[in-house]
Amino acid sequence: MPECGKLMNMTFANYAGNALLGATAAVFAWVTLYPQHARNGPVLEAALALVTEKPSIAAGGTVEAPATGAASEAGTALDALTNAVRPLSHPRALADAFNGYFAYKAAHPTDVKKPYLYFVDYGLPSTKPRGYVFDMEALTVVEGPFTVAHGRGSSTDKYGVPTRFSNRPGSYATSLGLYLAQETYGFSGKAGGRSYGSIGLKLAGLSGDNNDNARMRRVVAHGAPYVTATRAGHSEGCPAMEPARAKRLLPKLANGGLVFLFAPPDYQG
């Protein structure tokens, strides 16, 4: 039984080995440039642990430094957008998202074809607006905040704060970390015993064993009738949003945007 919609049974394990290549150096640069944001959350740390610590060497022996640029870009984005994103559940929420975004973009520029980042702060309850889409080139809020669902395996309280996150098939839980937004498709699901259709956006998990089962688990972004302007019911692991909003936003993210799902370190395991 699919965890979130009807997708092909595919895995993208190769992303686990390649995700955030070169990002370790970005973290070192980040600590130097922005000591007030020096501590990464466990999910971002786990993703960074997958990558090599060796910098790339150009012809002639010159050390290339895209990672330093990534750290600088993340700091600029943080300065520009922090005041526009309130409230946050933890001081590291945007820092983790922006650090991950720019580090991955620096290492995989051909993958990041769109300047958009879909960010969800799962340290907030589902009765609070906790989702944003950012334009990471213009450093503006495209839309948000808006309500976003979390998986029914992540909390017992339908409208509470999720405290359990899992990459395990059958968990029906939300998986944290960085994702690459891929193709859109016709999503179908059930809510309250009734079938519904919406636009869906397939996601490839980039944060190793925190979310690399996303395609296999059929965890996607999509619209759902149980998400309204004031609260979001349980999904089966998907960061679902209101149907009209999904129709408007998901095509922007498709085929080259990024997604970052955050929770405070105490909830990240």
Residue frames as qw, qx, qy, qz and C-alpha x, y, z in Angstrom:
[[0.000, 0.890, 0.455, 0.000, 0.00, 0.00, 0.00],
 [0.420, 0.529, -0.053, 0.735, 1.53, 3.35, -0.96],
 [0.368, -0.421, -0.469, 0.684, 2.45, 5.65, 1.90],
 [0.089, 0.653, 0.148, -0.737, 1.56, 8.80, -0.01],
 [0.516, 0.629, -0.166, -0.557, -0.07, 8.49, -3.42],
 [0.919, 0.222, 0.322, 0.058, 0.49, 6.22, -6.42],
 [0.118, 0.833, -0.481, -0.247, 4.10, 6.42, -7.62],
 [0.823, 0.346, -0.449, 0.036, 6.46, 4.07, -9.35],
 [0.827, -0.544, 0.088, 0.111, 8.43, 1.92, -6.92],
 [0.639, 0.588, -0.207, 0.451, 11.85, 3.52, -7.40],
 [0.631, -0.680, -0.066, 0.367, 14.77, 4.33, -5.13],
 [0.394, 0.848, -0.165, 0.315, 17.44, 6.95, -5.44],
 [0.808, -0.521, -0.008, 0.275, 20.10, 5.53, -3.14],
 [0.667, 0.301, 0.045, 0.680, 22.81, 7.07, -5.30],
 [0.057, -0.843, -0.034, -0.534, 21.85, 10.44, -3.88],
 [0.734, -0.677, -0.025, 0.047, 22.93, 9.26, -0.43],
 [0.800, -0.147, 0.121, 0.568, 26.53, 8.84, -1.52],
 [0.417, 0.377, 0.226, 0.795, 26.63, 12.04, -3.57],
 [0.191, -0.882, -0.390, -0.182, 24.43, 14.34, -1.52],
 [0.271, -0.959, 0.075, 0.032, 26.00, 17.61, -0.48],
 [0.848, 0.114, 0.015, 0.518, 29.37, 16.74, -2.03],
 [0.389, 0.399, -0.102, 0.824, 31.84, 19.34, -0.82],
 [0.369, -0.775, -0.231, -0.459, 29.53, 20.61, 1.89],
 [0.755, -0.455, -0.264, 0.390, 31.84, 19.71, 4.77],
 [0.452, 0.075, 0.008, 0.889, 34.13, 22.52, 3.68],
 [0.153, -0.611, -0.307, -0.714, 31.10, 24.79, 3.54],
 [0.640, -0.689, -0.339, -0.030, 30.36, 24.09, 7.18],
 [0.661, -0.265, -0.130, 0.690, 33.92, 24.97, 8.19],
 [0.203, 0.295, 0.178, 0.917, 33.63, 28.24, 6.28],
 [0.388, -0.676, -0.428, -0.458, 30.20, 28.87, 7.80],
 [0.677, -0.580, -0.328, 0.313, 31.56, 28.53, 11.33],
 [0.503, -0.096, 0.001, 0.859, 34.30, 31.03, 10.55],
 [0.016, 0.343, 0.298, 0.891, 32.02, 33.59, 8.90],
 [0.530, -0.479, -0.181, -0.676, 28.96, 33.16, 11.13],
 [0.236, 0.153, -0.855, 0.435, 30.02, 31.88, 14.57],
 [0.444, -0.036, 0.417, -0.792, 26.60, 32.72, 16.02],
 [0.866, 0.188, -0.011, -0.464, 25.16, 29.93, 13.83],
 [0.132, 0.571, -0.807, -0.070, 28.02, 27.49, 14.19],
 [0.356, -0.081, 0.902, -0.230, 26.09, 24.47, 15.50],
 [0.446, 0.048, -0.625, -0.639, 24.26, 22.41, 12.89],
 [0.795, -0.143, 0.252, -0.533, 21.22, 20.30, 13.68],
 [0.590, -0.237, 0.771, 0.039, 21.69, 16.51, 13.77],
 [0.752, 0.506, 0.421, -0.034, 19.95, 15.95, 10.43],
 [0.413, 0.885, -0.216, -0.009, 22.19, 18.39, 8.59],
 [0.297, -0.665, 0.685, 0.010, 25.23, 16.95, 10.40],
 [0.752, 0.033, 0.658, -0.002, 24.24, 13.46, 9.24],
 [0.683, 0.711, 0.170, 0.010, 24.00, 14.65, 5.65],
 [0.155, 0.900, -0.406, 0.027, 27.36, 16.41, 5.85],
 [0.582, -0.473, 0.661, 0.004, 28.96, 13.30, 7.32],
 [0.860, 0.328, 0.391, 0.020, 28.36, 11.53, 4.01],
 [0.540, 0.833, -0.064, 0.103, 30.67, 13.77, 2.04],
 [0.791, 0.118, -0.163, 0.577, 34.40, 14.00, 1.59],
 [0.333, -0.867, -0.077, 0.364, 36.44, 16.54, 3.48],
 [0.550, -0.142, 0.387, 0.726, 38.90, 16.93, 0.61],
 [0.279, 0.736, 0.044, -0.615, 38.55, 20.18, -1.38],
 [0.798, 0.517, 0.276, 0.140, 38.51, 19.94, -5.16],
 [0.427, -0.524, 0.360, 0.643, 41.78, 20.70, -6.95],
 [0.577, 0.778, 0.068, -0.238, 41.73, 22.56, -10.24],
 [0.819, 0.412, -0.006, 0.400, 44.32, 22.30, -13.02],
 [0.301, 0.667, -0.295, 0.614, 47.63, 23.67, -11.84],
 [0.484, -0.131, -0.696, 0.514, 46.99, 22.68, -8.24],
 [0.181, -0.279, 0.140, -0.933, 44.72, 25.59, -7.34],
 [0.011, -0.310, -0.885, 0.348, 42.24, 24.77, -4.59],
 [0.215, -0.442, -0.460, -0.740, 38.73, 25.68, -5.69],
 [0.053, -0.125, -0.670, 0.730, 36.54, 27.16, -3.00],
 [0.337, -0.397, -0.510, -0.684, 32.87, 27.03, -3.97],
 [0.515, -0.484, -0.684, 0.182, 32.10, 25.95, -0.42],
 [0.256, -0.288, -0.283, 0.878, 33.26, 29.29, 1.01],
 [0.192, -0.098, -0.333, -0.918, 30.98, 31.02, -1.47],
 [0.480, -0.414, -0.722, -0.278, 28.13, 28.76, -0.38],
 [0.428, -0.451, -0.572, 0.536, 28.64, 29.75, 3.25],
 [0.083, -0.171, -0.017, 0.982, 28.69, 33.42, 2.32],
 [0.325, -0.228, -0.543, -0.740, 25.50, 33.05, 0.26],
 [0.489, -0.464, -0.738, 0.040, 23.80, 31.25, 3.15],
 [0.316, -0.389, -0.401, 0.767, 24.74, 34.07, 5.51],
 [0.084, 0.022, -0.227, -0.970, 23.45, 36.70, 3.10],
 [0.430, -0.347, -0.677, -0.486, 20.15, 34.83, 2.73],
 [0.458, -0.460, -0.671, 0.358, 19.85, 34.50, 6.50],
 [0.158, -0.267, -0.182, 0.933, 20.39, 38.25, 6.95],
 [0.213, -0.056, -0.401, -0.889, 17.81, 39.04, 4.26],
 [0.541, -0.264, -0.632, -0.487, 15.05, 36.64, 5.26],
 [0.301, -0.137, -0.807, 0.489, 15.23, 36.03, 9.01],
 [0.165, 0.181, 0.370, -0.896, 12.94, 38.93, 9.90],
 [0.542, 0.087, -0.362, -0.754, 10.39, 37.78, 7.31],
 [0.662, -0.085, -0.735, -0.122, 10.06, 34.31, 8.85],
 [0.112, -0.201, 0.648, -0.726, 8.36, 34.39, 12.22],
 [0.508, -0.706, 0.483, -0.099, 7.90, 32.56, 14.45],
 [0.610, 0.390, -0.690, 0.003, 10.59, 29.89, 14.24],
 [0.881, -0.424, -0.178, -0.110, 10.76, 26.90, 16.57],
 [0.803, -0.378, 0.107, 0.447, 14.55, 27.06, 16.89],
 [0.028, -0.857, 0.241, 0.454, 17.32, 29.58, 16.05],
 [0.329, -0.332, 0.762, 0.449, 18.94, 27.02, 13.73],
 [0.636, 0.472, 0.585, -0.174, 15.88, 26.45, 11.54],
 [0.518, 0.845, -0.009, -0.136, 16.69, 28.79, 8.67],
 [0.109, -0.754, 0.626, 0.163, 20.45, 28.38, 9.08],
 [0.569, -0.085, 0.813, 0.084, 20.20, 24.63, 8.52],
 [0.634, 0.620, 0.456, -0.080, 17.92, 25.12, 5.51],
 [0.339, 0.919, -0.158, -0.127, 20.03, 27.80, 3.83],
 [0.281, -0.626, 0.711, 0.154, 23.34, 26.11, 4.60],
 [0.633, 0.100, 0.764, 0.069, 22.04, 22.88, 3.07],
 [0.570, 0.762, 0.280, -0.126, 20.58, 24.66, 0.05],
 [0.249, 0.907, -0.316, -0.124, 23.70, 26.58, -0.94],
 [0.401, -0.493, 0.763, 0.120, 26.13, 23.77, -0.11],
 [0.676, 0.259, 0.688, 0.060, 24.22, 21.35, -2.34],
 [0.495, 0.852, 0.134, -0.104, 23.88, 23.96, -5.09],
 [0.031, -0.836, 0.515, 0.185, 27.63, 24.65, -5.01],
 [0.429, -0.295, 0.844, 0.130, 28.43, 20.95, -5.33],
 [0.374, 0.328, 0.841, 0.214, 25.66, 20.10, -7.84],
 [0.145, 0.411, -0.019, -0.900, 24.88, 23.25, -9.84],
 [0.276, 0.041, -0.701, -0.656, 23.36, 21.31, -12.73],
 [0.190, -0.374, -0.902, 0.096, 20.83, 19.67, -10.39],
 [0.036, -0.622, -0.464, 0.630, 19.54, 22.95, -8.96],
 [0.252, 0.336, 0.562, 0.712, 17.75, 24.31, -12.01],
 [0.222, -0.788, -0.401, -0.412, 15.23, 26.44, -10.11],
 [0.180, 0.421, -0.430, 0.778, 15.95, 29.11, -7.47],
 [0.603, -0.486, -0.075, -0.628, 13.12, 27.99, -5.19],
 [0.232, 0.126, -0.872, 0.412, 13.30, 26.43, -1.72],
 [0.651, -0.487, -0.344, -0.470, 10.26, 24.94, 0.04],
 [0.202, 0.266, -0.714, 0.615, 10.95, 25.12, 3.80],
 [0.656, -0.537, -0.380, -0.370, 8.84, 23.65, 6.61],
 [0.016, -0.439, 0.651, -0.620, 9.48, 24.20, 10.32],
 [0.685, -0.282, -0.633, -0.226, 8.09, 21.06, 11.94],
 [0.295, -0.065, -0.650, 0.698, 8.91, 22.40, 15.40],
 [0.345, 0.016, 0.137, -0.929, 5.61, 24.28, 15.15],
 [0.463, 0.245, 0.799, -0.295, 2.18, 22.63, 15.51],
 [0.212, 0.270, 0.757, 0.556, 0.02, 21.87, 12.48],
 [0.009, 0.843, 0.529, -0.097, -2.43, 24.57, 13.60],
 [0.172, -0.808, 0.131, 0.548, 0.25, 27.20, 12.90],
 [0.664, 0.741, -0.102, -0.010, 1.47, 28.34, 9.48],
 [0.638, -0.580, 0.443, 0.247, 4.91, 26.72, 9.16],
 [0.728, 0.226, 0.483, 0.432, 5.67, 26.48, 5.45],
 [0.097, 0.826, -0.144, -0.536, 7.38, 28.92, 3.08],
 [0.784, 0.379, 0.281, 0.403, 8.60, 28.99, -0.48],
 [0.250, -0.784, 0.164, 0.544, 11.62, 31.25, -0.97],
 [0.676, 0.712, -0.046, 0.184, 13.22, 32.65, -4.10],
 [0.757, -0.490, 0.090, 0.423, 16.87, 32.07, -3.20],
 [0.523, 0.299, 0.215, 0.768, 18.18, 34.33, -5.98],
 [0.079, -0.701, -0.182, -0.685, 15.97, 37.34, -5.26],
 [0.263, -0.052, -0.706, 0.656, 16.03, 36.50, -1.50],
 [0.442, -0.152, 0.024, -0.884, 12.30, 37.04, -1.19],
 [0.391, 0.141, 0.843, -0.343, 9.36, 35.09, 0.21],
 [0.183, -0.094, -0.713, -0.670, 7.36, 33.77, -2.74],
 [0.626, -0.438, -0.355, -0.539, 4.60, 32.57, -0.44],
 [0.643, -0.244, -0.650, 0.323, 4.13, 31.93, 3.25],
 [0.141, -0.182, 0.956, -0.184, 3.69, 31.24, 5.96],
 [0.719, -0.026, -0.310, -0.622, 1.08, 28.58, 5.25],
 [0.758, -0.296, 0.491, -0.310, -0.10, 25.40, 6.93],
 [0.485, 0.423, -0.746, -0.171, 1.60, 22.09, 6.09],
 [0.926, -0.260, -0.053, -0.267, 0.72, 18.52, 7.11],
 [0.043, -0.549, 0.829, -0.094, 3.03, 16.04, 8.80],
 [0.520, 0.045, -0.829, -0.203, 2.85, 12.25, 8.81],
 [0.746, -0.486, -0.108, -0.444, 0.45, 10.45, 11.13],
 [0.890, -0.114, -0.331, 0.291, 3.38, 8.37, 12.31],
 [0.389, 0.383, -0.289, 0.787, 5.08, 11.53, 13.61],
 [0.182, -0.187, 0.449, -0.854, 2.54, 12.44, 16.29],
 [0.044, -0.367, -0.922, 0.118, -0.41, 10.96, 18.13],
 [0.131, 0.662, 0.371, -0.638, -2.10, 14.36, 18.37],
 [0.543, 0.588, 0.519, 0.301, -3.65, 15.12, 15.01],
 [0.197, 0.911, 0.111, 0.345, -3.05, 18.85, 15.39],
 [0.609, -0.750, 0.099, 0.239, 0.06, 18.89, 17.57],
 [0.091, 0.820, -0.542, -0.162, 3.80, 19.18, 17.10],
 [0.942, 0.196, -0.274, -0.003, 5.44, 16.17, 15.42],
 [0.412, -0.755, 0.502, -0.091, 8.09, 14.58, 17.61],
 [0.733, -0.142, 0.644, 0.165, 8.92, 11.34, 15.77],
 [0.469, 0.715, -0.317, -0.410, 10.61, 11.28, 12.37],
 [0.722, -0.147, 0.667, 0.107, 11.48, 8.23, 10.34],
 [0.296, 0.515, -0.590, -0.547, 12.86, 7.14, 6.97],
 [0.266, -0.063, 0.961, -0.034, 11.52, 3.61, 7.48],
 [0.379, -0.119, -0.643, -0.655, 8.98, 2.19, 5.02],
 [0.502, -0.449, -0.729, -0.119, 5.63, 1.69, 6.71],
 [0.307, -0.235, -0.503, 0.773, 6.30, 4.28, 9.42],
 [0.023, 0.801, 0.513, 0.309, 3.92, 6.87, 7.90],
 [0.420, -0.736, -0.126, 0.515, 6.21, 9.44, 9.49],
 [0.310, 0.945, -0.106, 0.001, 7.74, 12.60, 8.12],
 [0.837, -0.038, 0.041, 0.544, 11.42, 12.39, 7.12],
 [0.146, -0.924, 0.028, 0.352, 13.61, 15.42, 7.78],
 [0.567, -0.299, 0.444, 0.626, 16.35, 16.94, 5.67],
 [0.175, 0.563, -0.328, -0.738, 17.08, 18.18, 2.17],
 [0.658, 0.353, 0.665, 0.032, 15.25, 16.95, -0.95],
 [0.046, -0.190, 0.516, 0.834, 15.56, 17.58, -4.67],
 [0.576, 0.455, 0.367, -0.572, 12.21, 18.44, -6.27],
 [0.271, -0.058, 0.823, 0.495, 11.61, 16.34, -9.35],
 [0.140, -0.206, -0.628, -0.737, 8.67, 15.87, -11.72],
 [0.487, 0.060, 0.354, -0.796, 5.01, 16.69, -11.11],
 [0.176, -0.107, -0.932, -0.300, 2.24, 14.17, -11.74],
 [0.564, -0.391, -0.269, -0.675, -1.44, 13.51, -11.07],
 [0.005, 0.174, -0.835, 0.521, -1.66, 12.63, -7.37],
 [0.643, -0.365, -0.434, -0.515, -4.57, 10.58, -6.00],
 [0.128, 0.149, -0.792, 0.578, -5.32, 9.96, -2.36],
 [0.445, -0.559, -0.663, -0.225, -8.08, 9.42, 0.19],
 [0.031, 0.160, -0.455, 0.875, -9.30, 11.64, 3.00],
 [0.485, 0.057, 0.433, -0.757, -12.28, 10.89, 5.23],
 [0.588, 0.206, 0.779, -0.071, -13.04, 7.79, 3.18],
 [0.562, 0.778, 0.212, -0.183, -13.31, 9.79, -0.03],
 [0.717, 0.107, 0.306, 0.617, -10.94, 9.81, -2.97],
 [0.109, 0.944, 0.036, -0.311, -9.48, 13.06, -4.21],
 [0.768, 0.346, 0.156, 0.516, -7.01, 14.22, -6.82],
 [0.168, -0.943, 0.086, 0.274, -4.36, 16.91, -6.80],
 [0.546, 0.718, -0.395, 0.174, -1.02, 17.83, -8.28],
 [0.856, -0.472, 0.100, 0.188, 1.91, 15.89, -6.79],
 [0.275, 0.849, -0.441, 0.091, 5.64, 16.59, -6.77],
 [0.955, -0.068, -0.216, 0.190, 8.10, 13.71, -6.52],
 [0.232, -0.892, 0.361, -0.139, 11.03, 14.15, -4.14],
 [0.832, 0.211, -0.422, 0.291, 14.49, 12.57, -3.99],
 [0.613, -0.788, 0.007, 0.060, 15.96, 12.55, -0.47],
 [0.526, 0.687, -0.333, 0.374, 19.47, 13.98, -0.25],
 [0.298, -0.704, 0.468, -0.443, 20.16, 13.60, 3.49],
 [0.183, 0.308, -0.924, 0.133, 21.33, 10.00, 3.57],
 [0.294, -0.258, -0.920, 0.030, 19.49, 7.63, 5.86],
 [0.145, 0.298, 0.449, -0.830, 17.35, 10.47, 7.17],
 [0.544, 0.525, 0.235, -0.610, 15.30, 10.60, 3.95],
 [0.098, 0.414, -0.728, -0.537, 16.83, 8.58, 1.10],
 [0.189, 0.240, 0.951, 0.041, 13.82, 6.24, 1.06],
 [0.315, 0.414, 0.199, -0.831, 11.49, 9.06, -0.03],
 [0.475, 0.275, -0.534, -0.644, 10.90, 7.70, -3.53],
 [0.301, -0.030, -0.953, -0.016, 10.49, 4.13, -2.32],
 [0.015, 0.355, 0.738, -0.573, 8.10, 5.28, 0.41],
 [0.083, 0.597, 0.599, 0.526, 6.22, 7.42, -2.11],
 [0.246, -0.716, -0.329, 0.565, 6.59, 10.51, 0.02],
 [0.329, 0.438, 0.384, 0.744, 5.82, 13.56, -2.11],
 [0.085, 0.280, 0.243, -0.925, 4.62, 17.13, -1.87],
 [0.053, -0.394, -0.780, -0.483, 0.97, 17.44, -2.89],
 [0.355, -0.267, 0.060, -0.894, -2.31, 19.20, -2.24],
 [0.255, -0.244, -0.926, 0.133, -4.81, 17.69, 0.20],
 [0.333, -0.630, -0.369, -0.596, -8.33, 18.67, 1.34],
 [0.682, -0.587, -0.391, 0.194, -7.41, 18.04, 4.98],
 [0.451, -0.183, -0.090, 0.869, -5.06, 21.02, 4.85],
 [0.052, 0.887, 0.423, 0.177, -6.84, 24.36, 5.28],
 [0.219, 0.741, -0.150, 0.617, -5.71, 27.91, 5.95],
 [0.447, -0.700, 0.268, -0.488, -6.01, 27.35, 9.72],
 [0.632, -0.417, 0.639, -0.135, -4.84, 23.77, 10.31],
 [0.518, 0.412, -0.691, -0.291, -3.44, 20.66, 8.66],
 [0.924, -0.215, 0.173, -0.263, -4.55, 17.10, 9.34],
 [0.594, -0.420, 0.652, 0.215, -2.28, 14.07, 9.18],
 [0.624, 0.545, -0.456, -0.326, -0.69, 12.93, 5.93],
 [0.993, -0.105, 0.033, 0.051, 1.07, 9.60, 5.49],
 [0.725, -0.295, 0.167, 0.600, 4.49, 11.26, 5.62],
 [0.434, 0.508, 0.345, 0.659, 4.08, 13.94, 2.96],
 [0.146, -0.340, -0.204, 0.906, 4.54, 17.72, 3.42],
 [0.134, 0.578, 0.715, 0.371, 1.04, 18.31, 2.00],
 [0.004, -0.198, -0.132, 0.971, -0.46, 21.79, 1.55],
 [0.492, 0.516, 0.389, -0.583, -3.81, 23.26, 0.49],
 [0.676, 0.359, 0.592, 0.253, -4.85, 22.07, -2.99],
 [0.352, 0.920, 0.149, 0.087, -5.03, 25.51, -4.60],
 [0.242, -0.869, 0.405, 0.149, -1.65, 26.43, -3.14],
 [0.685, -0.181, 0.650, 0.277, -0.13, 23.17, -4.39],
 [0.617, 0.623, 0.434, 0.208, -1.40, 23.88, -7.91],
 [0.142, 0.986, -0.053, 0.065, 0.24, 27.31, -7.74],
 [0.301, -0.824, 0.479, 0.031, 3.55, 26.47, -6.04],
 [0.815, -0.187, 0.530, 0.138, 4.58, 22.92, -6.92],
 [0.742, 0.594, 0.184, 0.251, 5.20, 23.62, -10.64],
 [0.061, 0.942, -0.289, 0.157, 7.62, 26.37, -9.57],
 [0.537, -0.602, 0.589, -0.047, 9.61, 23.87, -7.52],
 [0.939, 0.176, 0.295, -0.030, 9.46, 21.00, -10.02],
 [0.833, 0.426, 0.058, 0.348, 12.52, 19.74, -11.88],
 [0.573, 0.389, -0.209, 0.690, 15.23, 21.50, -9.96],
 [0.315, -0.738, 0.159, -0.575, 14.00, 23.25, -6.82],
 [0.372, 0.131, -0.816, 0.422, 14.90, 22.10, -3.31],
 [0.641, -0.600, -0.269, -0.396, 12.90, 21.23, -0.19],
 [0.289, 0.273, -0.715, 0.575, 14.12, 21.37, 3.42],
 [0.670, -0.557, -0.372, -0.318, 12.09, 19.86, 6.28],
 [0.195, 0.444, -0.574, 0.660, 13.32, 20.98, 9.71],
 [0.683, -0.632, -0.334, -0.148, 12.66, 20.00, 13.30],
 [0.260, -0.848, 0.388, -0.250, 14.47, 21.16, 16.46],
 [0.330, 0.471, -0.807, 0.134, 17.53, 19.08, 17.44],
 [0.397, -0.189, 0.741, -0.508, 15.74, 17.54, 20.45],
 [0.795, 0.279, 0.313, -0.438, 13.25, 15.91, 18.06],
 [0.562, 0.626, -0.463, -0.280, 15.74, 14.79, 15.43],
 [0.989, -0.138, 0.056, 0.002, 17.00, 11.71, 17.22]]
